[in-house]
Amino acid sequence: MLPKDKLARINTLAKKAKESGLTEVEAKEQSALRREYLETFRSSMLNTLKGVTIVDPNGDDVTPKKLKEVQNKSHLH
């Protein structure tokens, strides 16, 4: 999760972009902050998925093979 100050800055820049537009420097800052936010979100989501097991109504593990491979790789490290 990004620090609150960075999230607030993302929101401030988004609001300014809608209202009056951004300077070139602000647009670059917004782009960098958005990229950082997405990287953090994706990392968090991947960590969440590494702990997920999908079970069908019969109680059988039906976790997709690709997810199991990711989970196995994370257990090795």
C-alpha positions in Angstrom: 0.0 0.0 0.0 1.3 3.4 -0.9 1.7 6.0 1.9 -1.3 8.3 2.5 0.7 11.3 1.3 1.3 9.7 -2.1 -2.3 8.7 -2.4 -3.4 12.2 -1.5 -1.0 13.6 -4.1 -2.4 11.3 -6.8 -5.9 12.5 -6.0 -4.8 16.1 -6.0 -3.2 15.8 -9.4 -6.2 14.0 -10.8 -8.5 16.8 -9.6 -6.2 19.5 -11.0 -6.0 17.6 -14.3 -9.8 17.7 -14.6 -10.2 21.3 -13.5 -7.4 23.2 -15.2 -4.8 20.8 -16.6 -1.4 19.8 -15.5 2.0 21.3 -16.3 4.5 19.0 -17.9 6.3 18.4 -14.6 3.0 17.6 -12.8 2.0 15.2 -15.6 5.3 13.3 -15.3 4.9 13.2 -11.5 1.3 11.9 -11.9 2.6 9.2 -14.3 5.3 8.1 -12.0 2.9 8.0 -9.0 0.4 6.0 -11.0 3.0 3.6 -12.1 4.2 3.1 -8.4 0.6 2.6 -7.3 0.0 -0.1 -9.9 3.2 -1.9 -9.1 2.3 -1.9 -5.4 -1.3 -3.0 -6.2 -0.1 -5.8 -8.4 2.4 -7.0 -5.9 -0.2 -7.0 -3.2 -2.7 -8.9 -5.4 -0.1 -11.5 -6.3 0.8 -12.1 -2.6 -2.9 -12.5 -1.9 -3.3 -15.0 -4.7 -0.3 -17.0 -3.5 -2.4 -18.0 -0.5 -5.6 -19.0 -2.4 -6.8 -22.5 -3.0 -9.9 -23.0 -5.2 -12.1 -25.9 -4.1 -15.2 -27.1 -6.0 -18.5 -28.1 -4.4 -17.2 -31.7 -4.1 -14.2 -30.6 -2.1 -11.7 -31.2 -4.9 -8.8 -28.8 -5.3 -9.3 -27.1 -8.7 -6.7 -24.4 -8.3 -5.5 -23.5 -11.8 -2.1 -25.0 -12.8 -0.6 -21.6 -13.5 -1.5 -20.4 -10.0 -0.1 -23.6 -8.4 3.2 -23.1 -10.2 3.4 -19.5 -8.8 2.6 -20.8 -5.3 5.3 -23.5 -5.6 7.9 -21.0 -6.7 7.2 -18.8 -3.8 7.5 -21.7 -1.3 11.0 -22.4 -2.7 12.3 -18.9 -1.8 
